Amino acid sequence: MRTVILSVETQSDVMRRILASAHGQRKAGDDRISFESVSDRWRVLAPKRMEIVRVMTGTGPLTIREVARRVDRDFKGVPL
């Protein structure tokens, strides 16, 4: 199962993490999506997408149909 971490970080924090990883100081871990501000995150992740993130948080693997059921939407309306 893949885990994706959503975070708010400055560009310099992201660069420090990348350089540390490139120099072997950090192990490759979970995938991370970083935003410079909370407003950037909200601009990219619309409320319906954030609802999907919320229902998936802390769960094991879920099918698209199960995610759709949890957000009370047709599975065709849930992005992959």
Backbone as CSV, one residue per row, in Angstrom:
resi,resn,N_x,N_y,N_z,CA_x,CA_y,CA_z,C_x,C_y,C_z
1,MET,0.845,-1.179,0.000,0.000,0.000,0.000,0.887,1.239,0.000
2,ARG,0.575,2.199,-0.864,1.315,3.447,-0.907,0.670,4.465,0.004
3,THR,1.510,5.244,0.641,1.044,6.340,1.470,1.521,7.633,0.842
4,VAL,0.649,8.614,0.788,1.010,9.935,0.291,0.808,10.922,1.427
5,ILE,1.830,11.721,1.686,1.768,12.727,2.740,1.534,14.079,2.090
6,LEU,0.495,14.793,2.529,0.243,16.155,2.082,0.801,17.081,3.144
7,SER,1.664,18.020,2.736,2.269,18.907,3.723,2.347,20.331,3.203
8,VAL,2.505,21.258,4.139,2.743,22.660,3.814,4.170,22.950,4.252
9,GLU,5.028,23.270,3.284,6.448,23.506,3.548,6.946,24.653,2.684
10,THR,7.965,25.322,3.179,8.596,26.346,2.356,9.435,25.669,1.287
11,GLN,9.756,26.418,0.255,10.578,25.872,-0.822,11.952,25.463,-0.288
12,SER,12.495,26.231,0.657,13.808,25.880,1.215,13.738,24.586,2.025
13,ASP,12.629,24.342,2.721,12.466,23.074,3.449,12.442,21.893,2.486
14,VAL,11.744,22.062,1.372,11.676,20.996,0.365,13.066,20.728,-0.198
15,MET,13.799,21.788,-0.516,15.146,21.621,-1.073,16.072,20.925,-0.077
16,ARG,15.986,21.288,1.207,16.809,20.628,2.239,16.510,19.135,2.291
17,ARG,15.228,18.785,2.230,14.838,17.378,2.269,15.345,16.630,1.040
18,ILE,15.256,17.258,-0.127,15.741,16.631,-1.362,17.248,16.423,-1.298
19,LEU,17.984,17.444,-0.858,19.445,17.326,-0.775,19.864,16.275,0.246
20,ALA,19.182,16.224,1.379,19.502,15.214,2.394,19.278,13.821,1.836
21,SER,18.206,13.653,1.092,17.924,12.348,0.488,18.970,11.995,-0.561
22,ALA,19.371,12.979,-1.367,20.368,12.743,-2.415,21.724,12.365,-1.830
23,HIS,22.009,12.855,-0.632,23.283,12.548,0.027,23.185,11.343,0.959
24,GLY,22.078,10.618,0.874,21.924,9.400,1.665,21.614,9.623,3.128
25,GLN,21.280,10.852,3.502,20.986,11.141,4.905,19.555,10.775,5.282
26,ARG,18.734,10.555,4.281,17.346,10.146,4.530,17.019,8.994,3.609
27,LYS,16.297,8.050,4.128,15.853,6.926,3.304,14.643,7.352,2.479
28,ALA,14.512,6.728,1.335,13.312,6.967,0.535,12.119,6.455,1.327
29,GLY,11.105,7.245,1.385,9.945,6.842,2.177,8.667,7.034,1.409
30,ASP,7.683,7.494,2.118,6.385,7.716,1.516,6.448,8.857,0.506
31,ASP,5.536,8.820,-0.441,5.433,9.915,-1.399,4.904,11.141,-0.671
32,ARG,5.339,12.296,-1.114,4.945,13.534,-0.451,4.532,14.559,-1.500
33,ILE,3.458,15.269,-1.212,3.028,16.397,-2.027,3.070,17.612,-1.114
34,SER,3.924,18.570,-1.468,4.114,19.755,-0.632,3.500,20.986,-1.283
35,PHE,2.932,21.815,-0.438,2.374,23.092,-0.866,3.069,24.191,-0.078
36,GLU,3.219,25.371,-0.694,3.869,26.474,0.005,2.960,27.117,1.039
37,SER,1.660,26.969,0.880,0.729,27.559,1.837,-0.552,26.733,1.874
38,VAL,-1.307,26.938,2.930,-2.588,26.246,3.055,-3.522,26.702,1.934
39,SER,-3.455,27.981,1.585,-4.326,28.471,0.508,-3.984,27.810,-0.830
40,ASP,-2.695,27.519,-1.070,-2.315,26.783,-2.286,-2.925,25.385,-2.281
41,ARG,-2.881,24.748,-1.121,-3.456,23.404,-1.022,-4.949,23.436,-1.325
42,TRP,-5.662,24.412,-0.764,-7.101,24.511,-1.004,-7.404,24.855,-2.455
43,ARG,-6.518,25.618,-3.106,-6.724,25.978,-4.504,-6.600,24.742,-5.390
44,VAL,-5.636,23.879,-5.074,-5.397,22.673,-5.874,-6.377,21.559,-5.521
45,LEU,-6.615,21.380,-4.244,-7.501,20.306,-3.785,-8.859,20.901,-3.414
46,ALA,-9.758,20.893,-4.372,-11.102,21.426,-4.170,-11.800,20.672,-3.036
47,PRO,-12.853,21.246,-2.461,-13.536,20.607,-1.333,-13.936,19.152,-1.570
48,LYS,-14.421,18.811,-2.760,-14.810,17.416,-3.009,-13.592,16.496,-3.009
49,ARG,-12.457,16.985,-3.502,-11.239,16.169,-3.471,-10.727,16.028,-2.039
50,MET,-10.821,17.103,-1.254,-10.402,17.021,0.146,-11.284,16.040,0.907
51,GLU,-12.553,15.953,0.544,-13.445,14.979,1.175,-12.955,13.560,0.894
52,ILE,-12.506,13.320,-0.326,-11.956,12.004,-0.670,-10.709,11.723,0.152
53,VAL,-9.821,12.716,0.258,-8.606,12.550,1.070,-8.992,12.238,2.511
54,ARG,-9.976,12.972,3.043,-10.396,12.781,4.438,-10.899,11.360,4.687
55,VAL,-11.746,10.830,3.780,-12.296,9.492,4.021,-11.255,8.395,3.815
56,MET,-10.194,8.694,3.070,-9.147,7.692,2.848,-8.070,7.724,3.932
57,THR,-7.989,8.825,4.676,-6.946,8.988,5.680,-7.041,7.915,6.754
58,GLY,-5.928,7.238,6.966,-5.835,6.249,8.029,-6.453,4.901,7.707
59,THR,-6.910,4.713,6.487,-7.497,3.421,6.125,-6.472,2.585,5.384
60,GLY,-6.802,1.376,5.187,-5.982,0.518,4.336,-6.357,0.770,2.886
61,PRO,-5.953,-0.129,2.015,-6.301,0.026,0.602,-7.819,0.029,0.405
62,LEU,-8.282,0.920,-0.465,-9.707,1.021,-0.775,-9.897,0.976,-2.283
63,THR,-10.971,0.342,-2.714,-11.310,0.381,-4.135,-11.968,1.725,-4.438
64,ILE,-11.995,2.083,-5.712,-12.672,3.316,-6.115,-14.150,3.246,-5.736
65,ARG,-14.747,2.084,-5.894,-16.164,1.930,-5.524,-16.379,2.179,-4.025
66,GLU,-15.461,1.715,-3.193,-15.594,1.930,-1.747,-15.411,3.408,-1.401
67,VAL,-14.455,4.060,-2.031,-14.273,5.501,-1.803,-15.545,6.241,-2.212
68,ALA,-16.096,5.904,-3.370,-17.328,6.544,-3.846,-18.473,6.323,-2.857
69,ARG,-18.582,5.118,-2.331,-19.631,4.829,-1.348,-19.460,5.703,-0.109
70,ARG,-18.210,5.863,0.349,-17.956,6.637,1.567,-18.231,8.129,1.400
71,VAL,-18.100,8.634,0.176,-18.389,10.053,-0.063,-19.763,10.250,-0.705
72,ASP,-20.522,9.153,-0.797,-21.884,9.179,-1.323,-21.937,9.776,-2.729
73,ARG,-21.060,9.233,-3.608,-21.017,9.666,-5.001,-20.967,8.446,-5.906
74,ASP,-21.357,8.645,-7.166,-21.233,7.602,-8.171,-19.744,7.359,-8.405
75,PHE,-19.334,6.101,-8.539,-17.904,5.811,-8.672,-17.295,6.464,-9.906
76,LYS,-18.100,6.752,-10.922,-17.581,7.414,-12.126,-17.180,8.860,-11.841
77,GLY,-17.702,9.427,-10.759,-17.379,10.806,-10.396,-16.218,10.928,-9.435
78,VAL,-15.573,9.809,-9.126,-14.429,9.822,-8.209,-13.163,9.701,-9.047
79,PRO,-12.294,10.741,-9.026,-11.082,10.695,-9.858,-10.118,9.615,-9.399
80,LEU,-9.403,9.053,-10.342,-8.401,8.025,-10.031,-7.133,8.645,-9.531
